[in-house]
Amino acid sequence: MNALGVIAAARDMLVLGLLLVSPFLAAAIVATFLIGLFQAGTRINDVTLSFVPRFVAIMLVVYLASSWMSVRMAGYIERSMIAATSIE
């Protein structure tokens, strides 16, 4: 494998990683923002009030996006295996 192949493989890996992490980050950011607004409006500062909704949002994303993520991962693994077998 030449340098361009290694760079392309690393780029694909990083792009897929960012693509798979983005729904979790978006859910955590939205949940944190909404809980922050709620806490600022009611002046309730409880640690569990900020943790539990984020946890529920992340678990909801896992439930809803697991099939999409598995398809993306399977496609990446398939492309990697094809690229690895074409080298030899």
N, C-alpha and C positions, 0 to 999 in steps of 0.2 A: 504494500500500500504506500503510495507516495504522500507527500506533504499535503497536497490538495484534498486527497481522500480523507486524511485524518482531520483536517480542518472542517470539511463538510460533515463528517460524522459527529464531531464535537458540537458543531453548530446545530445539527438536528437534535442532538441530545439536550442541549440547553433550551432550545425552542420548545421541545416537548415538555421539559420540566417546568418551564414558565407557563405553558398552556395548561398543564395539569394542576398547578398550584393556584392559578388565578381565580377559579371559582371559590376556593377556600378563603383567599385573601379578601375578595369582594364581599363575601358573606360576613366575615369578621369585621371588616371596616363598616359596613352598613349597620350591623348589630351594635357595634361600639358607638357609632354616631347616634343612633336612636336611643340607646340607653343613656348616653351622655346628655342628650336633650331632656330625657325624662328625669334624670337625676338633678339637672340644673333647674328644671321647672318645679320640682317637688322638694328640693334640698335634702333628698335622701341619699346618703353616701354609705352604701353597704357593698362590701366586696363581693358577696355572692350575687348581688343584683347585677353586677357587671360581668361576672363569670358565667353564670348559668345561661343567659340568653345567647352569649357567644358560642357556648358549647352546643346548645340546641341548634343554632344556625349552622354550625359546622357539621353536626350529625345529619341535619336535613340535606345539606349539600352532598354528603357522602351517599345518602339514600337515593337522591334524585339523579346524581351525576355518575354513579358507579358504572353503569352500562356504557355511557359515553367515554369514560376514562379507560375502561377495559378495551373498547374498540380501538382507541388511540394507541394504547400500549401494544396491543396485538399487531397493529399495523406497523408500528415502529420496530418491533421485534422481527416481524416478517421482512421488512426492508433491510434490517441489519444482517439477518441471516442470508438473504440473497446477495448482499454486498460482500459478505464474508466468503461465500462459496464461489463467487465470481473472481476472487483474488487468486485462488489456487490454480 
